[in-house]
Amino acid sequence: MSKFGQLIDDKAPLLLVFFQEDVEPSDEFHPTLRDVAAAIGDQGKVIKIETTKNAKLTDALRVKAIPTLMIYKDGEMVWRQSGEQNANTLISMMNDYVG
């Protein structure tokens, strides 16, 4: 989990998306995440985390629903929600934490 600590300890916002390969979100959600990453550019990051491959982290963060989305900034979780969100909502949320 030290890699996780290094990952979230950034001034730029980081959107983590916890998903499970065998629990497929809607077909529109992966393109939504790509749109968010493109809109944010180098001002933030979008990272998908597969829960079964990262069970310790998933348990430590008490991820129960798929997908679960979290925004971290400066090492702190600043937003968390379960369920899919649209691109505009996620872009707006990320932009709130840029700078």
C-alpha positions as CSV (number, residue, x, y, z in Angstrom):
1,M,0.0,0.0,0.0
2,S,3.0,2.3,0.0
3,K,2.5,2.6,-3.7
4,F,-1.0,3.8,-3.0
5,G,0.3,6.4,-0.6
6,Q,2.7,7.7,-3.2
7,L,-0.1,7.7,-5.8
8,I,-2.5,9.8,-3.8
9,D,0.0,12.2,-2.4
10,D,-0.2,14.6,-5.2
11,K,-1.4,18.2,-5.6
12,A,-3.3,17.3,-8.7
13,P,-6.7,15.6,-8.2
14,L,-6.8,11.8,-8.7
15,L,-10.1,10.0,-9.6
16,L,-10.0,6.4,-8.6
17,V,-12.5,4.1,-10.1
18,F,-12.9,0.7,-8.4
19,F,-14.4,-1.9,-10.8
20,Q,-14.6,-5.6,-11.1
21,E,-14.0,-7.4,-14.4
22,D,-16.9,-9.8,-13.9
23,V,-19.3,-7.0,-12.9
24,E,-19.4,-5.0,-16.1
25,P,-20.6,-1.4,-15.8
26,S,-22.7,0.0,-18.7
27,D,-21.0,0.2,-22.1
28,E,-21.0,4.0,-21.8
29,F,-19.0,4.2,-18.6
30,H,-15.5,3.3,-19.9
31,P,-15.8,5.9,-22.6
32,T,-17.0,8.3,-20.0
33,L,-13.8,7.8,-18.0
34,R,-11.8,8.4,-21.1
35,D,-13.7,11.6,-21.7
36,V,-12.9,12.7,-18.2
37,A,-9.2,11.9,-18.5
38,A,-9.1,13.8,-21.9
39,A,-10.9,16.8,-20.4
40,I,-8.7,17.0,-17.3
41,G,-5.4,16.4,-19.3
42,D,-2.3,16.8,-17.2
43,Q,-4.1,18.7,-14.4
44,G,-5.3,15.4,-12.9
45,K,-5.4,11.6,-13.3
46,V,-8.1,8.9,-13.8
47,I,-7.1,5.5,-12.6
48,K,-9.2,2.3,-12.7
49,I,-8.5,-0.3,-10.0
50,E,-9.7,-3.8,-10.4
51,T,-11.0,-5.0,-7.0
52,T,-10.1,-8.7,-7.2
53,K,-6.5,-7.9,-8.1
54,N,-6.3,-5.3,-5.4
55,A,-8.2,-6.9,-2.6
56,K,-6.2,-5.5,0.3
57,L,-6.7,-1.9,-1.0
58,T,-10.3,-2.6,-1.7
59,D,-10.9,-3.9,1.8
60,A,-8.9,-1.1,3.4
61,L,-11.0,1.5,1.6
62,R,-14.2,-0.4,2.4
63,V,-15.3,-0.6,-1.2
64,K,-18.6,-2.5,-1.2
65,A,-20.4,-1.4,-4.4
66,I,-19.1,-1.5,-8.0
67,P,-18.2,1.0,-9.4
68,T,-17.0,3.1,-6.5
69,L,-15.4,6.4,-7.4
70,M,-13.1,8.5,-5.2
71,I,-11.3,11.8,-5.7
72,Y,-8.0,12.3,-3.7
73,K,-6.0,15.5,-3.5
74,D,-2.9,16.1,-1.4
75,G,-3.2,12.6,0.1
76,E,-6.8,13.1,1.4
77,M,-10.1,11.7,0.0
78,V,-12.2,14.7,-0.9
79,W,-15.1,13.0,-2.6
80,R,-16.6,9.5,-2.8
81,Q,-19.6,8.0,-4.4
82,S,-20.8,4.6,-5.5
83,G,-22.5,4.1,-8.9
84,E,-21.8,5.5,-12.4
85,Q,-21.7,9.3,-13.0
86,N,-21.8,11.1,-16.2
87,A,-18.8,12.8,-17.8
88,N,-19.9,16.3,-17.1
89,T,-20.4,15.7,-13.4
90,L,-17.0,14.0,-13.0
91,I,-15.2,16.7,-15.0
92,S,-16.8,19.4,-12.9
93,M,-15.9,17.6,-9.7
94,M,-12.3,17.2,-10.8
95,N,-12.1,20.8,-11.9
96,D,-13.3,21.8,-8.4
97,Y,-10.0,20.4,-7.0
98,V,-7.6,21.6,-9.7
99,G,-5.1,24.2,-8.6
